[in-house]
Amino acid sequence: MDDTDRQIVEALRADGRMSMRALADRIHVSRASAYARVARLERDGVITGYAALIDPVRYGYALSAYVYLDIDQRSWKSVRRQLLSMTEVDHVALVSGEHDILLRVRASDAVSLRDVVLTRLQEIPEVRSTQTVLIFEEATPVQELRK
C-alpha cells in the first residue's frame, strides 16, 4: 500500500457511498486509476465491505456499555458464536489481561441491558463472570472525518 491507497481508504471510511468520480477528484488521480486501486484493495482484503454507520441513540439503543467476560479455558470459539448471535452485542474481542473477552453492548434502556448481562450472558455455561462499564459518550475517527 502506498500513500494514494491510504488516501483512498480514508476517503471511503469517511463516505463509503462516494462516487468514483468524487474519489478520483479528491485524491487527484484518474477515474480509471481510482477504479483499479479500489478493486485491488477489495481483492487484497484491505477493504472488506461497506456499511451504513448509524447513530445508536437515534436507532433505539439509548444505552451502551462495555462488558468484560471471564470464560472457561478453551471455550472461546463456542462463546464467540453465541455472543455474535445476540443483536445487542455489536463488538466482540478476545483480549489479554485480567479478563478474557470485551464486548460492546447496545440496549434500549437499563432494563434491557440488565437482561442481556444478568440473564442472557450469564446463562452461557462457559461464562464465569461479567463486569459492566457504562459508556457515557463515544467518539470515533470516522465521525471526526465526516465533520
Sequence and secondary structure as in RCSB ss.txt:
>XXXX:A:sequence
MDDTDRQIVEALRADGRMSMRALADRIHVSRASAYARVARLERDGVITGYAALIDPVRYGYALSAYVYLDIDQRS
WKSVRRQLLSMTEVDHVALVSGEHDILLRVRASDAVSLRDVVLTRLQEIPEVRSTQTVLIFEEATPVQELRK
>XXXX:A:secstr
  HHHHHHHHHHHH TT  HHHHHHHHT  HHHHHHHHHHHHHTTSS        TTTTT  EEEEEEEEE TT 
HHHHHHHHHT TTEEEEEE  SS SEEEEEEESSHHHHHIIIIIIITTSTTEEEEEEEEE     HHHHHH 
